[in-house]
Every structure is written in structure tokens, then in C-alpha cells.
Amino acid sequence: MRLLLVEDEKRMAQALCEILRQEKYDVDHFTDGLEGMYAVESGVYDLVILDVMLPHKNGFDIAREAREKGIKTPILMLTAKSELDDKVTGLDCGADDYLTKPFMTQELLARLRALSRRSSNVPDGRLRFGDIVLNKDTSTLFCGENSVRLSEKELRILEYLIANQGRILTRDQLAVKIWGYDSDTEYNNVEVYMSFTRKKLNFIKAETEIKAVRGIGYELRYHHV
């Protein structure tokens, strides 16, 4: 699961990144509000932890603008204040939950798990599109009686495509989602893993396919004959 942390307190951010990575989250961290806003609006994250007080753009404005642009990623707002007004403002701006500093690590992790469950809407760990079913818990792809195991990258690609069905995802979005901002992933890596994923769809004889949209990216399509 890819998580975005926008927090300008370096010591706290370093500690949070370490804790979250130990919990198997893939974390990207930004300290600047403007950079954080662009990252949130990329739409490649499963969860966002967003501080209120940030240089150049505060967390309230980031959340508000992201929601206005249709970004539905769950946002957990961090505030140094305990005043009711800040909590209300954060929720009104589109945050899904909030935590007041200082907080206990276990509480943060519990809030993130709750937001993840709420956003996925897949209690059985399965995602469906067209004639395929993706079991996230077992990394298995099904089409009728046929099934195949997926690698981690293949699982992430299909999970991301299904979650954004009807949208064309750019190579940049896919690269960040699968490999992260800090990766030196090149476009040909995206192409290679798209090829692997297509072969898995062909193997189970799925009519669902990954279509390349020239000059833009990829989308998932289902053509029932």
C-alpha cells in the first residue's frame, strides 16, 4: 500500500517513515505544501497523512483543493492544536480523520487501518472488473475456473487499474504508484511489467484487457462477445 506523508518537522517525519515502512507501507515524504499538493493530486496514493502547518501551502487548502478536483484518497490530518475549530475545519475541508500531536504510534496505525478498510470496500479482499476477479490477499487472478498467481508488481498494476476503471492512467502515474517517487524507474520498466500482466490475463483466457492509449498511457477494458 502506497502512503504519502506531508510533514515538515524532519525528526518526526523520519520517525514516522521508519515506523510506517516497518509496517510494510511504501512511503513517500514531502516537507513542502506545494510539493505535497501535487503529490496528493497525482492520485497514486492509497492513504495520505497531511500536516496542517506547512510551508507555502497549509494542509487545509491542500485537502480542500484535492477534493474539489475529485481526488477521493483518504486523508488523515495532523494538527499540533487540540482546539475544536481546527478539527472541524479539517473535516470540512475534506479530511476523513484527524490526530492531534503528540499521538501514540499505535493510535496512528489503527486510524490508518480503519481508513484503508473504509476506502477499499472489499471485505473479502477481492476486486472485480469485467470477467476477472483479483484476490488481493492471495495475489491470485481468476477468470471463471481459471486462475494464476501474480507477482507483487503485477498485483499492484491490476489493483490500480481496477480502482481507476474508466480512466486512462499515464506511465508517470503507474511508475510512481508501483515504484515510488524515489525510484529511477524508466518507461521501459512499465512496459515490461504491463507485458507480464497481459500474459497473465491471456493465460486465464480473460476478455478483460489492458489497452495502450498512444501517447497517454493505459486503461482496463472489457469487451464481452
N, C-alpha and C positions, 0 to 999 in steps of 0.2 A: 504494500500500500504506500502510495507516494504522498508525502506530507510536506506542506510549506510552513515554515516558521518565519514570521516577520517580527523581529525583536532587535532593538538597538543596544541593549545592555549586553556587552560582549561576554562577560563572565557567566551571566545567567543563560545566554544563548548557547554557549559552549557546553554547559552542563546539560541543558535540555536536549541538545543534539545528541550527546553521548547516550543519555537515558533512552531517547526515542529509538536510536539505532540498535541499542541492546534489545529493545522490544520488537525488532525486525521491521521498523518503519524505514522507508527510504526518505531521507530528509534533505530538503534544500533550504538554505537560510539566507535571508536578506536583512540588512540593517536600515535600509533607506525606504521611506514611504513610497516614493515614486517607483523604485525598482520592485517593491513589494506589490504595488498595484498592477504593474504589467504582468508579474508572475501570477497573481490571482486571476487576472482576466485571460490568461492563456488557456484556462480550463483544463489543464492537465493534472490537477491535484485532486486527491480523494478527500483530503481534510486540510483546513487552514487554521493555524494558531496565529492570531493577529494582536499585536500590542496596540494600545490606544495612542500613547505618546511616541511619535516617530518623527525624524527629521523630514522636512519637505512636504509630507502629507500624512495626516493622522489616520488612525485606524477606523474612526467613524466614517470619514469620507471614502476610504478605500472600500469598506463594506457596502456603503450606500451606492457607490458608482458601479460596483460589481453586480449588485442585484438589479440595478437599472439596465444593465447590459445583458441580463438574462443568465448570469453565472449562478448556478444553484449549489455550488460546492459548500458543504457545511463549514461554518466559521465559528471558532471558539475565541472569544475576545478576552484579552488580558488587560486588567486595569490595576494601577497602583492605588487607586482610591476605593473606598468602600461605600461612598455615597450612593444613595438610591438613584439619583439623577443620572450618573454615569452608566449604571446598569440598564436603566430604562432607555437611555439614548442608544446604547449599543444594540439592544434588541430591536429598537425602532429602525435602526439603520440596516438591519438585515442579519445581524449575528444570530446564531442558533443557540448559543450558550455563552456564559462568561465565567471567569475565575478572577478573584481578587488576590493580588500579590500581598504578602507571600502565601504560597499554597503548598500543599503536600503533593509529592510526586504521584502517589497512588491515586489521589483525587483527580489529578490531571489525566492519568491514563484511563481511569474509569469514565471520565467525561468523553474522552476520545473514542473509547469502545462504544459508548452509548450513541454518539453521533454517527459512527460508522454503521451501526446496526440500523439506525433510523433512516439513513440515506440509501442503503443498499436495497431495502425492500425485498431481499431474497432470503427468507428464514431458513430455507433448505439448502442454501449455498449454491443455487442453480440460477443461471441466466439463460433466457430463451430468445431466439430470433429465427424467423423462418422455420426451417426444418431441423435446426440444431439446438442442442441443449448443452450448456457449458457448466460442469460441476467444478466450482472454484476450490472446494475443499479437497478434492482428489485429483485436480488438474486433468480431468478427463472430458473429452468432447464426444457427444453422442449424436447420431442421426438414425432414428429408428432403432434397429437391433445392432447397428454397427457402432463401434467406439474406438477411441485411440487416446493414448496418453500424450500430454503436451509438455514441452519444456517450459521453464519459467517465462522466457521471453514470449513464446507463442501464446501462453495463457494470458499474459498482460495485453498483448496485441488484441486478441479476441475480446477480452473483457472491456477494453477501452472502446473498441468499435461497436460492440453491442450497447454499451452505455450511451453511446452517441449516435445511435441509429438514425438515419435520415440526414446526418451531417457528413460533409467531406472533411476529413482530418488531414492537415498538412504534414509533410515529412518532418518539419520542425517540431510540431506538437507531438508526433509519435516518438521522435528522438528524445525529447525531454521527458515524456511520460515513461518511456521504457528504460532509458539510460541515465536521465538526470541532467541538470544544468552543468554540473562539473565534468561531465564526460566529454571526450573528444570524438564522439560518435560522428561518423560520416554518413552521407546519404546512402552509400552502397551497403552499409550495415542494415539500414532499414529495409532496403530492397531484398537483401539476403534472407532476413527473418520473415518478410512478407512471403517470399517464395516457399520457405519451410512451412509456414502456416497454411498457405494454399494447398500444398501437397497433403497436409493432414485432412483438409476439407475434402479433397478428391478421394483420399483413402477410404473415408466413411461414406462416399457416394452422396455427399450433400449437394443440394441445389442452391444453397446459400453460397455466395462467392464474394471474394474481396476484389472490387473493381478499382483499377487505377484511373484517376481522372487527370488527364495530361496537363502538366504544368501546375497542378494544385496539390493532389495527394491521393487519398484512398477513402472508399466508403464501402460499407457492407450492403449487399443487395440479395434479394431473394426472388427468383423467377420460378414460380410453380407452373409446371407444364400440365 
